[in-house]
Amino acid sequence: MHSLDPSSSLVLAAAVDPRFKQLKFLSEDDVASVKEVLLMRMEEHHKEQAPSTEEPPKKQRKTALDVLLGPDTEASSDGTPKGELASYFAEPPSPRNELPLTWWKHNGFRFPCLTRVARSLHNIPATSTPSERVFSTAGLTVTKLRTCLKPKNVDSLVFLNKNLKHL
């Protein structure tokens, strides 16, 4: 496991999987660098987000319960990517039988920037099989007798071949 690059998509996808976010397979230094890479990606998404025209929420005063019991876990995120990331890693991991996309669907509102990063990492296909099937279909479409087809027509024929069952 020492050959894993902390900034690789595989390791980052494991970090945003709520079941494996403890990253027990990495050293403490590697875990810190994974968190730095996630923070950089979150800040990129935070900058891309359109500025809100709403006025910022008013700061709530601490009640006696807040002083005695400490801050609420959901309110511990201060709205910044760094606070959001700290809140995410402070929570216990979810059960292994829970699907990560289901977890993000139910908890994504608490971690908006990290949710966008998780979506971008979890949308990577596991295999190249679908693209290879499309290339195979294109190869079967353009034969010796059909070499004069325009690229636009080849695209249309391959699209129709692959999506005929949905039409």
ZIRA-V657817 format. One record per helix or strand. SS is the DSSP state (h for helix, s for strand). FROM is the first residue (numbers start at 1). TO is the last residue. If there is no record, write none. Layout:
ss->SS from->FROM to->TO
ss->SS from->FROM to->TO
This chain:
ss->h from->9 to->15
ss->h from->28 to->48
ss->h from->64 to->69
ss->h from->74 to->76
ss->h from->81 to->90
ss->h from->100 to->110
ss->h from->112 to->122
ss->h from->129 to->141
ss->h from->144 to->146
ss->h from->151 to->166
